[in-house]
Amino acid sequence: GSHDSFSYWVDEKSPVGPDQATAIKRLARISLVRKIMKKWSVTQNLTFKEQLEGGIRYFDLRVSSKPGEIEQEIYFIHGLFGIKVWDGLKEMNNFLEQHPKEVIFLDFNHFYAMDDSHHHFLINRIHSAFESKLCCVECVEYVTLLYMWKKKHQVLIFYHHPLYQEYPFLWPGNKMPAPWANTTNVHKLLQFLETTLGERSRYGTFHVSQAILTPRVKTIARHLIRGLKNTLVHRNLPMILNWVKAQKPGVMGVNIITSDFVELVDFAATVIALNDLLLEEDNSAT
């Protein structure tokens, strides 16, 4: 999986998003401030299509309306506005059309400046994009690849808002817990990942290990121009990748792992290779 999957493009010319504090919004009237914000808002380099081609199958999504816009259009957002959600969904659907055995998870976990009418608009967009590819809510353990292939489903949508109850193809957010370490310290991050894996539910939910470091205000203040990638990611990714290599999938093991800048190391290939351990277990059992 990728963290803030949509953030490969944010619009530094647009107003700052409603996910930011009032003080930041005021500061961001200065174009230089928005340029700096971009360096800290972008967590991926690859487009959705490139991420899909590189093996990413779980997408972490934050969305917002644009206050002041007459239309109900919904955009991706991380400090600054990204592309229209509709454009991202179409890009993903094009990939799925060409690869009918691939399955993706879309996790809509943060909503900003959205009332019920905005939600219904977005949910209708999701349905229009994927239609029969959408997998309705089911017992998690039943949803194997064979199950998906048999029903010709390719998309699971997780929707962290009470309106999920009105649509059978929206999975509740609590089926996709993603505990967040909220630290700049790689050793604290790895300890947190270990602890939360040990505490994960044995059955009934998916589980996201967020292998990401989060800048504090003082981190940004000290390294304004360098940005997220050069300050936190480059230096710590090798240690994070070593942790990933040491994991085992399956019950009480890792399930979905997310990272920033997924192409900087062999992240996707390393996570995918963990599945071979499950095959080895099956072979030794037989």
Order of alpha helices (4+ residues) and beta strands (2+ residues): alpha-alpha-alpha-beta-beta-beta-alpha-beta-alpha-alpha-beta-beta-alpha-beta-alpha-alpha-beta-alpha-alpha
